[in-house]
Amino acid sequence: MNNNCCTTASSFDENNPWEAVADHLNRECHCINVDASLLQQQLDKVLGDSHVPGGLIEQRPHLFAKFGVFATQRQVDQMARIIKVVEQVVSMPAYRQTVLGWAPEIAHHEPGALGVFFGYDFHLGADGPRLVEINTNAGGAMLNTVLAKAQLACCDEVRDMMDGPVPIELLEDALVTMFAAEWEKSGAGRTRESLKTIAIVDAAPEAQYLYPEFLLFQDLFARRGIQALILDPQHLEFRDGVLWHRDQKVDLVYNRLTDFDFSQPQHAALRAAYLADAAVITPHPRAHALYANKRNLVVLTDAALLRGWGLPEDAIDTLTRGIPRTVLVSADNAEALWSQRRQLFFKPASGFGSRAVYRGDKVTKRVWEEILAGDYVAQTLVLPSARRLAREQDSVDLKLDVRAYAYDGGIQLLAARMYQGQTTNFRTEGGGFAPIYTIPSPV
């Protein structure tokens, strides 16, 4: 980092607010603060050329960004507060009754486990972070754990910003402890020592863009004495009250599927084992129904409804300030939403991964008819902030969001995703996952 950046990073006074410092650094700091060679070394220790021909970074050149992203401790604290209040609402019987009312039947099963790797996705606006959606099988946590180890401390100021909610050197232990906690919460007599086999499950896993992350998890579990299998769910069998892969009993499934209610025929063994509590499956259909259905954002931003349920005013204020107002699209409000569409973002209620989402100013009449015929929500548009990247001939502004990986209401890891286009992707030169550098609160 050049001297100007380091000086800016330590500049705190009443005329130079924290967020202004972060914005300035995100525009003007062009030093390289991710060590690409060290990152490759970290990945090669586990992946090797045999797993990912040509190397991970060569085959997925836009997976990791070249630069980190600056945020403030106040922004991090605000994100943590929003997550805590979401958890407070989810624990309310009235909320559960409401959202389970539009959930599939399987979501009514209570498995005990909470669900690993919730992903709370934020845009960092001028009025503070805004939670734009919640995911219950958020990918990238292990990749970002490796990325965290490959950061460059260019000056003392940056070195102080590198640790996240969980110190870098403790992250792997925290992740393994999370899986062990899921195992222990799911049944009497299940102890950490009795967790022997984990299946990491996704459709055609070797074809998944984040397949290298499955290998990193497999290595992490092996180093803690837990066998990990990477499987397509069609290779699982439920028999005699046990979930099997061939002759191997499966204790816990780390579920990366996007069939959130296990309704597809090839997921019948998972569905049966889940309903019988024969194996711990995490994350699971109930978690998705309680947190990730986009209809739930309608409830979380309805102040009158929350007030009627007895949620305290300060908690209501946190949610209405921290989550963009969201409404269900219907024939009754179609005319009003069409007229306001330039200030809105449209998402399928049960969608995932930016599929079939539309910024209102891009919506044509044809697309609008599809939205009306589908199950959509309309969310007040909150534009993402940006990170400026210097290139040889010019500079470019990339959009960014911040993903908070959380468990049991607590943030474990923060990472940014940098991109160009309407939604997040891994197709942007210079974009991808990026570490978060947290500017501490001034003394």
C-alpha positions in Angstrom: 0.0 0.0 0.0 1.4 3.4 -0.8 1.9 6.0 1.9 -1.1 8.0 0.8 -3.4 4.9 1.4 -1.8 4.2 4.8 -2.2 7.8 5.8 -5.9 7.7 4.8 -6.4 4.5 6.6 -5.4 6.1 9.9 -7.3 9.4 9.3 -10.2 9.5 11.7 -11.8 12.8 12.8 -15.2 14.4 13.0 -14.7 15.9 9.5 -13.6 12.6 7.9 -16.2 10.0 8.9 -15.4 6.3 8.9 -17.5 5.5 5.9 -15.8 8.3 3.9 -12.4 6.8 4.7 -13.6 3.4 3.4 -15.1 4.9 0.3 -11.9 6.8 -0.4 -9.8 3.7 0.0 -12.1 1.7 -2.2 -11.7 4.3 -4.9 -8.1 5.2 -4.6 -6.1 2.4 -3.1 -4.7 0.3 -6.0 -2.0 -1.6 -4.2 -2.1 -5.4 -4.6 -3.2 -6.8 -1.2 -3.8 -10.4 -2.2 -0.6 -12.5 -2.7 -1.6 -14.5 -5.8 1.5 -16.8 -5.6 0.8 -17.5 -1.9 -2.8 -18.2 -2.7 -1.9 -20.6 -5.4 0.5 -22.4 -3.0 -2.2 -22.7 -0.4 -4.6 -24.2 -3.0 -2.0 -26.5 -4.5 -1.3 -28.1 -1.1 -4.8 -29.6 -1.3 -6.0 -29.5 -4.8 -3.0 -30.3 -6.9 -3.0 -30.5 -10.7 -4.7 -33.9 -10.7 -7.9 -32.4 -9.2 -8.2 -29.3 -11.2 -6.3 -29.7 -14.5 -4.3 -26.6 -15.2 -4.7 -25.2 -11.7 -7.6 -23.6 -10.0 -6.7 -20.0 -10.7 -6.0 -20.7 -14.4 -9.2 -22.6 -14.9 -11.3 -20.1 -12.9 -9.5 -16.8 -13.4 -12.3 -14.7 -12.0 -12.9 -16.6 -8.8 -10.6 -14.4 -6.7 -10.3 -10.6 -7.0 -6.9 -9.0 -7.1 -7.8 -6.4 -4.5 -9.5 -6.4 -1.1 -12.5 -4.3 -0.1 -12.5 -1.8 2.8 -15.4 -1.6 5.3 -15.8 0.1 8.7 -16.3 -1.5 12.0 -19.5 0.4 12.3 -20.8 -1.2 9.1 -19.8 -4.6 10.4 -21.5 -4.0 13.7 -24.7 -2.9 11.9 -24.6 -6.1 9.8 -24.3 -8.1 13.0 -27.2 -6.3 14.6 -29.4 -6.9 11.6 -28.6 -10.7 11.7 -29.3 -10.8 15.4 -32.7 -9.2 15.0 -33.6 -11.5 12.1 -32.8 -14.4 14.4 -35.0 -12.8 17.1 -38.0 -12.6 14.6 -37.4 -16.2 13.3 -37.7 -17.5 16.9 -41.2 -16.0 17.2 -44.1 -18.5 16.9 -46.2 -16.1 14.9 -43.4 -15.7 12.3 -42.9 -19.4 12.0 -46.6 -20.1 11.6 -46.8 -17.4 8.9 -43.8 -18.4 6.7 -44.3 -22.2 7.1 -47.8 -21.5 5.8 -46.3 -21.1 2.3 -43.6 -23.7 2.7 -43.6 -27.3 1.5 -44.7 -29.9 3.9 -41.2 -31.2 4.5 -40.3 -27.9 6.1 -42.5 -28.6 9.1 -40.1 -31.4 10.2 -37.9 -30.1 13.0 -34.5 -31.8 12.8 -32.7 -30.1 15.6 -29.8 -28.9 13.5 -29.7 -25.1 12.7 -28.0 -25.1 9.3 -24.4 -24.3 8.4 -23.2 -21.4 6.3 -26.1 -19.0 6.2 -25.1 -16.3 3.8 -26.4 -12.8 4.6 -25.8 -10.6 1.5 -25.5 -6.8 2.0 -25.1 -3.8 -0.1 -23.1 -1.0 1.6 -25.2 2.1 1.0 -24.8 5.7 2.2 -27.4 5.0 4.9 -25.6 1.9 6.2 -25.6 -1.8 5.1 -28.8 -3.1 3.6 -29.6 -6.8 3.7 -30.8 -7.8 0.2 -31.2 -11.5 0.7 -30.5 -14.5 2.9 -29.1 -17.8 1.6 -29.0 -21.0 3.5 -26.4 -22.9 1.5 -24.0 -20.1 0.8 -20.9 -21.2 -1.1 -17.4 -19.8 -0.9 -16.7 -19.9 2.8 -13.8 -22.4 2.6 -12.4 -20.6 -0.5 -12.5 -17.3 1.5 -10.8 -19.0 4.4 -7.9 -19.9 2.2 -8.0 -16.4 0.7 -7.8 -14.9 4.1 -4.4 -16.6 4.6 -3.0 -15.0 1.5 -3.4 -11.4 2.4 -0.5 -8.9 2.2 -0.1 -6.5 5.1 1.4 -3.6 3.3 1.6 -1.4 6.4 0.7 -1.6 10.1 -2.6 0.1 9.5 -3.7 -2.7 7.1 -2.3 -5.4 9.3 -4.7 -4.2 12.0 -7.6 -4.6 9.6 -7.0 -8.1 8.4 -8.7 -10.2 11.1 -12.4 -10.7 10.8 -15.0 -11.7 13.3 -13.1 -14.9 13.9 -9.3 -14.5 13.8 -7.7 -16.0 10.6 -5.7 -18.6 12.5 -8.9 -19.9 14.3 -11.2 -20.0 11.3 -10.7 -23.6 10.3 -11.3 -24.8 13.9 -14.5 -22.7 14.0 -15.8 -24.3 10.9 -15.2 -27.8 12.1 -16.7 -26.9 15.5 -19.9 -25.7 13.6 -20.4 -29.1 11.9 -19.8 -30.9 15.2 -22.4 -28.7 16.8 -24.9 -29.6 14.1 -24.2 -33.3 14.9 -24.6 -32.8 18.6 -27.8 -30.8 18.3 -29.5 -33.4 16.2 -29.9 -36.3 18.6 -29.3 -37.5 22.1 -26.1 -39.4 22.5 -24.4 -37.8 19.4 -21.0 -36.6 20.5 -18.3 -34.9 18.5 -16.2 -38.1 18.9 -18.9 -40.2 17.3 -19.0 -38.1 14.1 -17.1 -40.3 11.7 -18.3 -39.7 8.1 -19.5 -36.6 6.3 -20.9 -36.6 2.7 -20.5 -33.4 0.8 -23.5 -33.6 -1.6 -24.3 -31.7 -4.8 -25.6 -32.6 -8.2 -22.7 -33.8 -10.4 -20.2 -32.3 -7.9 -17.2 -32.4 -10.2 -19.0 -30.2 -12.7 -19.8 -27.5 -10.2 -17.9 -24.2 -10.5 -17.1 -24.4 -6.7 -16.1 -28.0 -6.8 -12.6 -27.1 -5.6 -14.2 -25.9 -2.4 -15.5 -29.4 -1.8 -12.0 -30.7 -2.0 -10.8 -28.1 0.5 -13.6 -29.2 2.9 -12.7 -32.9 2.4 -9.1 -32.1 3.3 -10.1 -30.0 6.3 -12.3 -32.8 7.7 -9.6 -35.4 7.1 -7.1 -33.3 9.1 -9.6 -33.5 12.0 -10.0 -37.3 11.7 -13.4 -37.2 9.9 -13.8 -39.1 6.6 -15.5 -36.9 3.9 -17.0 -38.2 0.7 -17.9 -36.0 -2.3 -21.1 -37.4 -3.8 -23.9 -36.9 -6.2 -27.1 -37.7 -4.1 -28.1 -40.4 -6.5 -25.3 -42.5 -5.1 -26.9 -42.5 -1.6 -29.3 -45.2 -0.4 -31.6 -45.2 2.6 -32.0 -48.7 4.0 -32.6 -50.3 7.3 -33.0 -46.9 8.9 -29.5 -45.8 7.8 -28.1 -43.6 5.0 -25.5 -45.4 3.0 -23.0 -44.8 0.3 -22.3 -48.4 -0.8 -21.3 -50.1 2.4 -20.2 -46.8 4.1 -22.6 -45.4 6.7 -23.1 -41.6 6.4 -23.5 -39.7 9.6 -23.8 -36.1 8.3 -24.6 -34.6 4.9 -23.2 -31.2 4.0 -25.9 -30.3 1.6 -25.1 -28.0 -1.3 -28.1 -28.9 -3.4 -30.5 -26.2 -4.7 -33.5 -28.6 -4.6 -34.4 -27.1 -1.2 -37.3 -29.5 -0.4 -35.7 -32.7 -1.8 -38.7 -33.1 -4.1 -36.7 -34.4 -7.1 -36.8 -38.2 -7.5 -33.0 -38.6 -7.4 -33.1 -37.1 -3.9 -35.5 -39.6 -2.4 -32.8 -41.2 -0.1 -31.9 -37.8 1.3 -35.6 -37.0 1.9 -36.3 -40.3 3.6 -33.2 -40.1 5.8 -34.0 -36.5 6.8 -37.6 -37.2 7.8 -36.4 -40.3 9.8 -33.6 -38.3 11.5 -31.3 -41.1 10.3 -28.6 -38.7 9.3 -27.9 -35.1 10.1 -28.5 -33.0 6.9 -27.3 -29.4 7.0 -28.5 -27.0 5.8 -32.0 -28.5 5.5 -35.5 -27.7 4.1 -36.7 -26.2 7.3 -33.9 -23.7 7.4 -34.5 -22.7 3.9 -38.2 -22.2 4.6 -37.6 -20.1 7.7 -34.9 -17.9 6.3 -34.3 -18.0 2.5 -37.6 -17.8 0.8 -37.8 -14.3 -0.6 -41.5 -14.0 0.6 -40.0 -13.9 4.1 -38.5 -10.5 3.4 -42.0 -9.2 3.0 -42.7 -10.2 6.6 -39.3 -8.9 7.9 -40.0 -5.4 6.4 -43.7 -5.1 7.5 -43.4 -2.8 10.6 -47.2 -3.0 11.4 -47.1 -6.8 11.3 -44.0 -7.1 13.5 -45.4 -4.5 15.9 -48.5 -6.6 16.2 -46.4 -9.6 17.1 -44.8 -7.7 19.9 -41.4 -7.1 18.4 -39.7 -4.2 20.3 -39.5 -0.8 18.4 -35.7 -0.7 18.3 -35.7 -4.1 16.6 -38.4 -3.0 14.1 -36.3 0.0 13.3 -33.2 -2.1 12.7 -35.1 -4.2 10.2 -36.9 -1.4 8.4 -33.7 0.5 8.1 -31.5 -2.5 7.3 -33.7 -4.4 4.8 -35.1 -2.8 1.6 -38.9 -2.7 1.7 -40.2 -5.8 0.0 -43.7 -6.6 -1.2 -45.3 -9.6 -3.0 -46.2 -8.9 -6.6 -49.9 -9.5 -7.3 -52.6 -8.4 -9.6 -53.8 -5.9 -6.9 -50.5 -3.9 -6.9 -49.4 -4.6 -10.4 -50.2 -1.2 -11.8 -48.5 0.6 -9.0 -45.4 -1.6 -9.2 -45.1 -1.1 -12.9 -45.2 2.7 -12.5 -42.5 2.5 -9.8 -40.4 -0.2 -11.5 -37.3 1.9 -11.9 -36.9 2.1 -8.1 -37.5 -1.7 -7.7 -35.7 -5.0 -8.1 -37.8 -8.1 -8.9 -36.9 -11.6 -7.6 -38.6 -15.0 -7.7 -39.8 -15.9 -4.2 -38.1 -19.3 -4.3 -35.2 -18.5 -6.6 -31.5 -18.6 -6.0 -28.2 -17.6 -7.5 -29.5 -14.5 -9.3 -31.7 -16.6 -11.6 -34.6 -14.8 -13.3 -34.0 -11.6 -11.3 -34.6 -8.2 -12.9 -33.8 -4.6 -12.2 -36.9 -2.7 -12.8 -35.4 -0.2 -15.3 -34.5 -3.2 -17.5 -38.0 -4.9 -17.4 -39.8 -5.0 -20.7 -43.5 -5.6 -21.1 -42.8 -9.2 -22.1 -40.8 -9.8 -18.9 -43.4 -8.0 -16.8 -46.0 -10.5 -18.0 -43.7 -13.3 -16.9 -43.2 -11.6 -13.5 -47.0 -11.3 -13.0 -47.5 -14.9 -13.9 -44.8 -16.1 -11.6 -44.3 -16.0 -7.8 -42.3 -12.8 -7.4 -41.4 -10.2 -4.8 -40.5 -6.5 -5.5 -37.8 -5.0 -3.4 -36.8 -1.4 -3.2 -33.7 -1.0 -5.3 -30.5 -0.4 -3.2 -27.5 0.1 -5.6 -24.3 -1.7 -4.6 -21.2 0.3 -3.7 -18.1 0.0 -5.9 -14.4 -0.8 -5.8 -12.2 0.9 -8.3 -9.5 -1.2 -10.0 -6.5 0.3 -11.7 -5.5 -1.2 -15.0 -2.6 -0.6 -17.3 -4.5 1.9 -19.5 -7.4 3.0 -17.3 -9.5 2.2 -14.3 -12.8 0.5 -13.9 -15.5 0.5 -11.1 -16.7 -2.9 -10.0 -19.9 -3.4 -8.1 -19.6 -5.2 -4.8 -21.7 -6.9 -2.2 -20.6 -8.2 1.2 -21.5 -11.7 2.3 -21.6 -12.5 6.0 -21.2 -16.2 6.6 -23.1 -16.8 9.8 -24.0 -19.7 12.2 -26.5 -19.5 15.0 -26.8 -15.8 14.5 -23.1 -15.0 14.8 -20.8 -13.9 11.9 -17.9 -16.2 11.3 -16.4 -14.7 8.1 -16.9 -11.7 5.9 -16.1 -11.6 2.2 -16.9 -9.4 -0.8 -18.0 -10.4 -4.2 -17.0 -8.0 -7.0 -18.6 -8.0 -10.4 -20.0 -6.1 -13.4 -23.5 -6.5 -14.7 -26.9 -6.8 -13.1 -26.1 -9.5 -10.6 -23.1 -11.1 -8.9 -21.1 -13.5 -11.1 -17.7 -15.0 -11.6 -17.2 -13.7 -15.1 -15.7 -10.3 -14.5 -12.1 -9.5 -15.1 -10.6 -8.4 -11.8 -13.7 -9.6 -10.0 -14.6 -12.5 -7.7 -14.2 -13.2 -4.0 -12.3 -10.5 -2.1 -11.2 -10.2 1.5 -12.7 -7.5 3.7 -10.4 -5.1 5.5 -12.2 -3.7 8.5 -11.3 -0.1 9.5 -11.4 0.0 13.3 -13.4 2.4 15.3 -11.5 5.5 16.3 -10.4 5.8 19.9 
